[in-house]
Amino acid sequence: MLDRVIEEWGGHEDLWLFGYGSLIWRPDFGFVERHPARVHGWHRALKMWSRVNRGTVENPGLVFGLLSGGSCRGMVFRVPAADGLETLGRLWLREMPTGVYDPKWLECVTPHSTVRALAFTLSRRSPNFTGELSDERYRRIFESAVGRYGTSLDYAQQTLLELRRHSIHDAALSRLVKLAEARLSAQADSAALHAPVYPSPSPSKPESTSEE
């Protein structure tokens, strides 16, 4: 699949990449331009199982996928042609350790122009697509799933913060993060309520002193 992407890119022009999740706040590659961008016909969704980066085989976590339908605001990055091959290789190690994404070249509209950028999309036919999850299932995943890059909740929170920093509103993600944080807050309140209370030690009487 990487060979196909390299062939489609060609290597003669600068490489454009579209980020909609962690690539926005942790790109891990050098770039010479970055612009807000929108793609039509695709939307960001926290509906992909992660068994390496944000979870394990035994306890899968969640990461974002780019699903067909709607539109998505994110960021595009321009990588110089000379660095394109190395950048793609590093991205593959990070994003495609198990080949879960379906990389596609998408038209991304920026404030300046429209660019053709590589994006990591997710097919609904993929076994890594979660389908619809209940609020309770999201809560359990946020509470327990952790992988080599950290927890699913941290991933969701970091993405939400970065989106807001770029004035990108994602109502679905905001709702899920609030859901998880409310659960954690309730658990903390419950733990404090049931914490054992130990009596304070009686103040010791001061020792008497005498002058010689």
PyMOL commands that set and color helices and strands:
alter all, ss='L'
color gray80, all
select helices_A, chain A and resi 2-9+22-25+81-95+135-144+152-165+171-193
alter helices_A, ss='H'
color red, helices_A
select strands_A, chain A and resi 15-19+33-50+61-79+102-109+114-121+146-147+150-151
alter strands_A, ss='S'
color yellow, strands_A
deselect
rebuild
show_as cartoon
